[in-house]
Amino acid sequence: MLDNQSMAALLDTFIAESDEGLTAAEEALLVLERTPEDAEALAAVFRALHTLKGNSGLFDFDAMTRIAHATEDLLDRLREGQTVVSNGIITLLLESVDVLRALLFETDRTRALSASERQLIEHLRHADPLHVPSQNAAEPILAARAARTLRIDVAKLDRLLDLSGEIGIARGRVSEMLGGPAVAGRLVLEAQRDADHLHFELQELVMKLRMVPVGPTFRQFQRIVRDTARPLGKEAELRIEGVDVEVDMSVIEHLRDPLIHMIRNSIGHGIESPAVRRAAKKPPAGTLVLRSFREAGSIVIELADDGGGIARERVLRRARERGLLPEGETLTDAQVVELIFHPGFSTAETVTGLSGRGVGLDVVRRNIDAIHGSITVETEQGRGTTFRMRLPLTLAIVDGLGVGVAGESFVIPMEAVVEALHLPAGATGPSQATGVIQHRGESIPFVRLRERLSLFTDSVSPVPVSDKARENVVVVRYARGLAALVVDELHGECHTVVKPLPQPLRGIRGLSGSAILPNGRITFIVDVPGLLQVEIDQRSSVARNPSLFRNSTRSTQEWSCSAI
């Protein structure tokens, strides 16, 4: 008899493996819909459901067992040729997968079947390929909960164990030198460097253990494409490229929602109806390409469609209707595209279940900003649109620029840093929170961190900074262009492991995490997009010129900086 702890571990394994099996069944069903004669795809679905049925019985998942059994009966009739594959049959089987996945994460394992579940079983038992009633199931569940398990190569675990032992030996060597008779500083330094090298290798290996290929996540979106296009009377298919590119599992978790919004946006606003596409001499079915590749230490993910592109005049008309753009003001193509990310913006004429409320691309921008990424758009009228996201490979380690503000240490992520500059003494008052600088011929806004984070710094009793102290400026890039952060000191580049913020500081906009410096002090990681968004949200005229903070209640002053 297993104890409670062992049973809980076994149940977690069952849930993880069953979720993978249902995902594989869903992918095979989509293949079967396109190629009904594909016997291997049908066999893959059958294996997944048969395994789920057997394992669910071991855990007394009665509802799951009965629905899986009915689904298996329908699959058996398909295999024997008693029923033929049709769109209706595939829809019914996909609804069964959705219900089984929802049941998988329920806590009440022995509850009775609900009315809708009993009806689903009846439809599965008496499925008519020409007329299958829809269950009107909720949208497919991509991940009922974030995966907290990974499959790891045993060889990597062996190396991890070896490194742990070697680091212990290196530390013992250093301790013996420091505690024994006088030893030449050169020898101690060499021993310390050996220990540092082993520690760095250990850190790199741990990071590699967290890396997972993007393919399994990307393939799940084929279902989203199918279920989004059908109610709109459109045809669309998803092509996936770069499935073997690896990225940190935490980045994958943050990618799901933005990609869902972008796919639905591409189908709802980009892909045309079959009739319109035929008139434009295009294939009736639209194509979305989801690709990933490495570039300069980052991962780039692109979603491209061959639809009608972003209608410039429609965007401008809606922007003027919403008061975001004065009459007569002209914008470049890049500025017009930027408007679609504005909160509440939509070009849809009516509100539907898919579009019209303007909450899609704004959510995408905010989610990408939250993981220190960026997103750009390229579009061509009549040819299609490409969304391009550039993301860090990991969120667990950050390369940044250390700065000092009011006696405290902060880290600005290096991917946001353009350059560091000196602020001329006396150029602006020490309490001026915002202003505008001329940076290489361009006017960009600045934010003084000491003022912006005053609530935070007051809570930790910062060391006052003299008005005569020379300040510095860190020029940063963010979604809307360039901005500058005024800081007191520059500490140089650093490589830190990201830790959560202490509980009292969570929720403060402008901070995304913390880290421990080599000297033992705690430093805080600046959330550049979040910090600047606070400034943007406070100014009603930002939409007219998103690259500048204007209409400030505080006075602003233009000044020039000299590069360090």
SELOZA-800510 format. One record per residue (C-alpha): residue number from 1; x, z, y. Coordinates in steps of 0.05 Angstrom, whole numbers, plus 5000, padded with zeros to 4 digits. Layout:
# residues N
NUM  X  Z  Y .
...
END
This chain:
# residues 564
1  5000  5000  5000 .
2  5030  4979  5067 .
3  5034  5030  5123 .
4  5003  5015  5192 .
5  5068  4991  5223 .
6  5083  4943  5166 .
7  5011  4917  5167 .
8  5015  4905  5243 .
9  5080  4866  5235 .
10  5049  4824  5179 .
11  4988  4811  5221 .
12  5031  4788  5280 .
13  5067  4739  5233 .
14  5000  4713  5207 .
15  4974  4702  5278 .
16  5038  4665  5300 .
17  5041  4621  5239 .
18  4966  4606  5240 .
19  4969  4587  5314 .
20  5025  4538  5297 .
21  4984  4511  5240 .
22  4923  4500  5284 .
23  4966  4465  5335 .
24  4993  4419  5281 .
25  4922  4405  5256 .
26  4899  4388  5327 .
27  4957  4339  5336 .
28  4943  4306  5269 .
29  4868  4299  5286 .
30  4886  4261  5349 .
31  4930  4215  5308 .
32  4874  4206  5258 .
33  4826  4187  5313 .
34  4872  4130  5335 .
35  4889  4109  5264 .
36  4832  4128  5216 .
37  4869  4099  5157 .
38  4928  4147  5166 .
39  4925  4187  5100 .
40  4984  4231  5119 .
41  4951  4254  5183 .
42  4889  4274  5144 .
43  4932  4310  5093 .
44  4967  4348  5149 .
45  4900  4374  5175 .
46  4878  4392  5105 .
47  4942  4432  5091 .
48  4937  4471  5156 .
49  4863  4490  5144 .
50  4874  4506  5071 .
51  4932  4553  5088 .
52  4892  4586  5143 .
53  4832  4597  5097 .
54  4875  4630  5044 .
55  4913  4675  5091 .
56  4852  4696  5132 .
57  4820  4722  5069 .
58  4879  4770  5059 .
59  4864  4802  5126 .
60  4788  4804  5117 .
61  4776  4754  5173 .
62  4707  4737  5146 .
63  4683  4692  5202 .
64  4748  4654  5203 .
65  4748  4646  5128 .
66  4677  4618  5126 .
67  4689  4568  5183 .
68  4755  4545  5154 .
69  4721  4535  5086 .
70  4666  4492  5117 .
71  4718  4452  5156 .
72  4758  4442  5092 .
73  4695  4416  5057 .
74  4687  4363  5111 .
75  4760  4344  5106 .
76  4752  4337  5031 .
77  4693  4289  5040 .
78  4736  4248  5088 .
79  4792  4247  5037 .
80  4745  4224  4981 .
81  4714  4170  5025 .
82  4644  4202  5024 .
83  4647  4207  5101 .
84  4684  4161  5148 .
85  4727  4180  5207 .
86  4692  4170  5274 .
87  4698  4197  5345 .
88  4641  4244  5331 .
89  4673  4272  5267 .
90  4739  4283  5303 .
91  4703  4317  5361 .
92  4669  4364  5311 .
93  4735  4380  5276 .
94  4769  4394  5342 .
95  4713  4441  5362 .
96  4724  4477  5295 .
97  4798  4484  5312 .
98  4780  4514  5380 .
99  4733  4565  5348 .
100  4784  4584  5295 .
101  4838  4594  5348 .
102  4792  4638  5389 .
103  4776  4679  5326 .
104  4850  4686  5311 .
105  4861  4730  5371 .
106  4798  4773  5365 .
107  4807  4846  5349 .
108  4743  4854  5309 .
109  4763  4821  5244 .
110  4701  4838  5203 .
111  4645  4821  5251 .
112  4587  4778  5229 .
113  4582  4704  5248 .
114  4550  4690  5315 .
115  4492  4642  5323 .
116  4538  4587  5351 .
117  4587  4597  5293 .
118  4531  4591  5241 .
119  4508  4528  5276 .
120  4579  4500  5274 .
121  4582  4512  5199 .
122  4516  4475  5189 .
123  4543  4415  5229 .
124  4607  4415  5188 .
125  4568  4416  5123 .
126  4519  4360  5143 .
127  4563  4319  5189 .
128  4536  4249  5205 .
129  4593  4204  5228 .
130  4546  4166  5274 .
131  4513  4226  5306 .
132  4547  4293  5310 .
133  4516  4345  5357 .
134  4565  4374  5406 .
135  4577  4449  5406 .
136  4595  4446  5480 .
137  4655  4488  5464 .
138  4699  4515  5519 .
139  4760  4475  5538 .
140  4816  4476  5486 .
141  4859  4538  5484 .
142  4932  4518  5492 .
143  4958  4589  5482 .
144  4912  4648  5472 .
145  4971  4692  5489 .
146  5043  4680  5507 .
147  5087  4672  5447 .
148  5135  4730  5439 .
149  5171  4707  5377 .
150  5225  4655  5366 .
151  5257  4624  5305 .
152  5333  4635  5308 .
153  5389  4602  5270 .
154  5422  4653  5225 .
155  5491  4627  5245 .
156  5476  4646  5317 .
157  5456  4716  5295 .
158  5521  4722  5256 .
159  5561  4703  5318 .
160  5520  4752  5359 .
161  5540  4807  5311 .
162  5613  4786  5313 .
163  5614  4787  5389 .
164  5583  4856  5391 .
165  5640  4882  5347 .
166  5694  4845  5387 .
167  5667  4873  5453 .
168  5669  4943  5423 .
169  5742  4933  5403 .
170  5760  4906  5472 .
171  5726  4964  5508 .
172  5763  5013  5462 .
173  5829  4980  5480 .
174  5816  4986  5554 .
175  5794  5059  5547 .
176  5857  5075  5507 .
177  5901  5045  5560 .
178  5866  5082  5616 .
179  5867  5149  5580 .
180  5939  5145  5552 .
181  6007  5147  5585 .
182  6021  5103  5644 .
183  6009  5030  5627 .
184  6027  4970  5670 .
185  5968  4948  5712 .
186  5980  4877  5688 .
187  5967  4896  5616 .
188  5903  4933  5634 .
189  5880  4873  5675 .
190  5892  4826  5617 .
191  5853  4872  5570 .
192  5795  4875  5620 .
193  5795  4799  5626 .
194  5791  4792  5550 .
195  5731  4839  5550 .
196  5699  4800  5607 .
197  5708  4734  5569 .
198  5674  4763  5507 .
199  5618  4791  5549 .
200  5607  4723  5583 .
201  5605  4689  5514 .
202  5554  4740  5490 .
203  5511  4727  5551 .
204  5514  4652  5541 .
205  5495  4659  5467 .
206  5436  4704  5484 .
207  5413  4652  5535 .
208  5418  4597  5482 .
209  5375  4639  5435 .
210  5319  4637  5487 .
211  5321  4561  5493 .
212  5264  4522  5461 .
213  5249  4447  5460 .
214  5194  4423  5506 .
215  5164  4378  5452 .
216  5114  4427  5420 .
217  5086  4445  5489 .
218  5082  4373  5512 .
219  5046  4350  5450 .
220  4990  4401  5462 .
221  4971  4362  5525 .
222  4948  4302  5485 .
223  4884  4341  5472 .
224  4876  4355  5547 .
225  4882  4280  5561 .
226  4830  4262  5510 .
227  4779  4315  5531 .
228  4788  4301  5605 .
229  4781  4226  5602 .
230  4720  4221  5556 .
231  4668  4254  5601 .
232  4691  4209  5658 .
233  4681  4146  5618 .
234  4755  4132  5621 .
235  4807  4115  5569 .
236  4876  4147  5573 .
237  4934  4161  5527 .
238  4994  4206  5535 .
239  5065  4182  5519 .
240  5118  4236  5512 .
241  5193  4227  5523 .
242  5250  4276  5519 .
243  5218  4323  5468 .
244  5286  4351  5446 .
245  5306  4376  5516 .
246  5311  4452  5513 .
247  5291  4502  5567 .
248  5283  4577  5570 .
249  5218  4601  5537 .
250  5198  4637  5602 .
251  5200  4571  5640 .
252  5156  4538  5586 .
253  5105  4594  5595 .
254  5101  4580  5670 .
255  5095  4504  5659 .
256  5029  4502  5622 .
257  4981  4513  5680 .
258  5016  4466  5730 .
259  5018  4410  5678 .
260  4945  4418  5660 .
261  4926  4412  5734 .
262  4971  4352  5743 .
263  4944  4316  5681 .
264  4872  4327  5702 .
265  4888  4304  5773 .
266  4921  4241  5746 .
267  4861  4224  5703 .
268  4808  4244  5753 .
269  4839  4212  5815 .
270  4891  4163  5789 .
271  4869  4128  5725 .
272  4814  4078  5739 .
273  4753  4062  5695 .
274  4763  4008  5642 .
275  4723  3958  5683 .
276  4765  3968  5745 .
277  4829  3964  5705 .
278  4807  3899  5672 .
279  4792  3870  5741 .
280  4862  3889  5763 .
281  4891  3856  5701 .
282  4911  3923  5670 .
283  4899  3947  5599 .
284  4831  3984  5595 .
285  4866  4048  5574 .
286  4909  4082  5625 .
287  4977  4110  5606 .
288  5007  4177  5626 .
289  5081  4187  5612 .
290  5106  4259  5607 .
291  5182  4260  5604 .
292  5237  4311  5611 .
293  5312  4306  5619 .
294  5372  4347  5643 .
295  5402  4334  5711 .
296  5456  4373  5748 .
297  5443  4439  5712 .
298  5367  4435  5719 .
299  5310  4406  5679 .
300  5270  4350  5710 .
301  5199  4339  5685 .
302  5160  4278  5707 .
303  5087  4260  5698 .
304  5075  4187  5714 .
305  5010  4148  5711 .
306  4995  4074  5718 .
307  4932  4085  5759 .
308  4912  4065  5829 .
309  4961  4109  5866 .
310  4946  4156  5924 .
311  4901  4123  5975 .
312  4937  4136  6041 .
313  4877  4122  6086 .
314  4830  4166  6045 .
315  4880  4224  6049 .
316  4886  4215  6125 .
317  4811  4211  6134 .
318  4799  4275  6095 .
319  4855  4310  6132 .
320  4823  4293  6199 .
321  4755  4314  6174 .
322  4784  4382  6155 .
323  4820  4389  6221 .
324  4889  4386  6190 .
325  4910  4325  6230 .
326  4894  4308  6303 .
327  4866  4239  6317 .
328  4920  4189  6335 .
329  4977  4228  6303 .
330  5018  4184  6255 .
331  5052  4209  6192 .
332  5104  4180  6146 .
333  5086  4165  6074 .
334  5122  4229  6052 .
335  5082  4271  6102 .
336  5017  4240  6079 .
337  5032  4257  6006 .
338  5050  4328  6027 .
339  4978  4338  6051 .
340  4950  4336  5980 .
341  4985  4402  5966 .
342  4949  4437  6024 .
343  4902  4494  6001 .
344  4831  4469  5993 .
345  4848  4396  6002 .
346  4813  4344  5959 .
347  4796  4270  5966 .
348  4738  4275  5917 .
349  4671  4256  5949 .
350  4631  4304  5906 .
351  4645  4370  5870 .
352  4648  4363  5794 .
353  4674  4405  5738 .
354  4740  4369  5744 .
355  4752  4360  5819 .
356  4727  4368  5889 .
357  4744  4440  5904 .
358  4816  4429  5924 .
359  4846  4483  5881 .
360  4888  4439  5834 .
361  4952  4416  5868 .
362  4957  4477  5912 .
363  4960  4519  5848 .
364  5014  4471  5821 .
365  5057  4480  5884 .
366  5051  4556  5883 .
367  5067  4561  5808 .
368  5128  4516  5815 .
369  5152  4556  5875 .
370  5144  4620  5836 .
371  5198  4598  5786 .
372  5245  4573  5840 .
373  5229  4500  5826 .
374  5209  4441  5870 .
375  5160  4384  5864 .
376  5160  4315  5896 .
377  5112  4256  5892 .
378  5123  4181  5891 .
379  5064  4135  5894 .
380  5050  4060  5901 .
381  4981  4033  5916 .
382  4952  3999  5854 .
383  5013  4016  5811 .
384  5009  4090  5799 .
385  5038  4158  5818 .
386  5096  4200  5793 .
387  5100  4276  5801 .
388  5171  4301  5793 .
389  5187  4374  5781 .
390  5258  4402  5783 .
391  5263  4470  5750 .
392  5318  4520  5731 .
393  5337  4521  5658 .
394  5327  4596  5655 .
395  5294  4651  5695 .
396  5335  4706  5662 .
397  5399  4693  5702 .
398  5405  4672  5774 .
399  5464  4642  5811 .
400  5457  4664  5882 .
401  5487  4680  5949 .
402  5494  4755  5961 .
403  5476  4778  6031 .
404  5470  4844  6068 .
405  5408  4862  6108 .
406  5399  4930  6143 .
407  5448  4963  6096 .
408  5416  4936  6032 .
409  5438  4880  5986 .
410  5397  4817  5971 .
411  5409  4754  5931 .
412  5384  4686  5954 .
413  5378  4637  5895 .
414  5433  4585  5901 .
415  5386  4527  5886 .
416  5352  4542  5953 .
417  5416  4549  5994 .
418  5440  4490  6036 .
419  5495  4523  6076 .
420  5515  4587  6113 .
421  5525  4590  6188 .
422  5547  4639  6242 .
423  5495  4661  6292 .
424  5529  4662  6361 .
425  5530  4733  6389 .
426  5475  4745  6441 .
427  5438  4681  6423 .
428  5374  4719  6409 .
429  5348  4790  6414 .
430  5361  4835  6353 .
431  5286  4848  6343 .
432  5264  4775  6348 .
433  5232  4760  6281 .
434  5226  4685  6286 .
435  5253  4628  6326 .
436  5277  4556  6322 .
437  5347  4529  6313 .
438  5378  4461  6322 .
439  5410  4445  6256 .
440  5448  4379  6253 .
441  5400  4348  6303 .
442  5337  4375  6269 .
443  5294  4433  6293 .
444  5282  4482  6237 .
445  5249  4551  6238 .
446  5285  4616  6225 .
447  5262  4683  6198 .
448  5302  4747  6209 .
449  5301  4783  6143 .
450  5313  4851  6175 .
451  5248  4844  6213 .
452  5208  4810  6158 .
453  5226  4861  6106 .
454  5220  4920  6153 .
455  5166  4954  6111 .
456  5211  4949  6050 .
457  5275  4969  6084 .
458  5242  5028  6119 .
459  5221  5054  6051 .
460  5293  5058  6027 .
461  5323  5086  6091 .
462  5368  5029  6111 .
463  5432  5037  6151 .
464  5416  5015  6223 .
465  5451  4952  6245 .
466  5484  4952  6313 .
467  5458  4902  6364 .
468  5530  4879  6373 .
469  5540  4862  6300 .
470  5549  4789  6288 .
471  5494  4759  6246 .
472  5495  4700  6199 .
473  5446  4646  6180 .
474  5431  4619  6111 .
475  5398  4550  6114 .
476  5350  4542  6056 .
477  5307  4486  6029 .
478  5236  4496  6007 .
479  5175  4452  5992 .
480  5162  4434  6065 .
481  5233  4421  6088 .
482  5289  4466  6114 .
483  5286  4536  6143 .
484  5337  4590  6160 .
485  5343  4663  6141 .
486  5381  4708  6189 .
487  5421  4761  6153 .
488  5472  4813  6174 .
489  5528  4800  6124 .
490  5550  4747  6073 .
491  5577  4775  6008 .
492  5591  4710  5972 .
493  5566  4677  5907 .
494  5544  4720  5849 .
495  5518  4711  5778 .
496  5466  4764  5761 .
497  5417  4781  5705 .
498  5346  4784  5733 .
499  5307  4848  5722 .
500  5236  4866  5743 .
501  5226  4900  5809 .
502  5218  4976  5807 .
503  5144  4994  5803 .
504  5137  5018  5876 .
505  5163  4951  5902 .
506  5122  4904  5859 .
507  5074  4861  5898 .
508  5117  4857  5960 .
509  5115  4784  5981 .
510  5185  4757  5991 .
511  5218  4794  5932 .
512  5218  4765  5862 .
513  5263  4812  5822 .
514  5323  4857  5822 .
515  5393  4860  5792 .
516  5450  4908  5784 .
517  5516  4891  5818 .
518  5584  4904  5786 .
519  5592  4965  5832 .
520  5528  4995  5803 .
521  5485  4984  5864 .
522  5416  4951  5859 .
523  5405  4885  5894 .
524  5340  4849  5906 .
525  5326  4775  5895 .
526  5293  4739  5952 .
527  5233  4696  5936 .
528  5247  4642  5988 .
529  5181  4602  5980 .
530  5140  4666  5979 .
531  5175  4695  6040 .
532  5166  4631  6081 .
533  5094  4625  6057 .
534  5079  4692  6090 .
535  5103  4663  6155 .
536  5063  4599  6144 .
537  4999  4636  6128 .
538  5003  4673  6194 .
539  5001  4610  6236 .
540  4938  4570  6242 .
541  4973  4508  6268 .
542  5022  4500  6211 .
543  4983  4443  6180 .
544  4997  4399  6241 .
545  5072  4404  6230 .
546  5087  4441  6164 .
547  5162  4439  6176 .
548  5159  4487  6235 .
549  5131  4556  6247 .
550  5094  4546  6313 .
551  5043  4582  6355 .
552  5079  4648  6341 .
553  5053  4711  6375 .
554  5127  4728  6386 .
555  5170  4689  6434 .
556  5216  4636  6404 .
557  5282  4611  6430 .
558  5323  4551  6410 .
559  5397  4561  6395 .
560  5453  4526  6360 .
561  5496  4551  6302 .
562  5568  4538  6284 .
563  5583  4525  6211 .
564  5627  4576  6175 .
END
